[in-house]
Amino acid sequence: MEKNYEFYVVDKIVTGKGDVFSAGIDLMGMAAEMPELADPAQKGGVKVKLLKKIADLQDAITCIERCGKPVIAAIHGYCIGAGLDMATACDIRICSEDAVFSLREAAVGFVADVGVLQRIPHIVGQGIARELAYTAKNIDARRARDILLVNEIYKDRPGLLVGAEQMAMEIAEKSPLAVQASKKVLNYCIGKSVDDGLAYVASMSANIIPSDDLYEAIAAFAEKRKPNFPGR
């Protein structure tokens, strides 16, 4: 149960609507559910309901990763709990100077269970991921950039949103077919061998070549103009 901060997606950008990206779990709200879960007389159905709730939360985060378009996380203030799960499911993360990140669950007595432990090692590496998970420490924007958790740091939230929009527009100017295919290949290759990845991308290329986007790129090059990709 996360504190009720709103999120919105605009042109492939995910950001917090408020003072922070995500302030983490609402412990007092969660406490209301503890008596039923801890009751020694409770039957298996209670745990089945909990498993269903966890699975639904996992699906909510995974849908970001599975989104056909690239998703940029623009992070300001605290990024804790499901906010970090959400950020690691995005394709690109950028933040403002006031951003603070924490994989906090070890400090409150449970394990992060909606995706961050599965995704963050592929972003920052196993050693850093384990340090963050075991210590539950806060890290600032500079440290986040040093460990490659974020790509860029902006002075404040307005600058962050401008930067996110500029990056989104830069992506939007490229071939939608190629960008979305690249995302599929990158996602597929996580945990796969190089040979598996090469076979997958060969199949992908064979399916999309030739395309109207490719013909438009050739025409634009010949005519010395920017391409206007149709996305097919």
Secondary structure, DSSP 8 states (H G I E B T S, - for coil): -B---EEEEETTEEEEESSSSEE-B-HHHHHTTHHHHH-TT--HHHHHHHHHHHHHHHHHHHHHHH-SS--EEEE-SEEETHHHHHHHHSSEEEEETT-EEE-GGGGTTS---SSHHHHHHHHH-HHHHHHHHHH--EEEHHHHHHTTS-SEEESSHHHHHHHHHHHHHHHHTS-HHHHHHHHHHHHHHTTS-HHHHHHHHHHHHHHHSS-HHHHHHHHHHHHTS-------
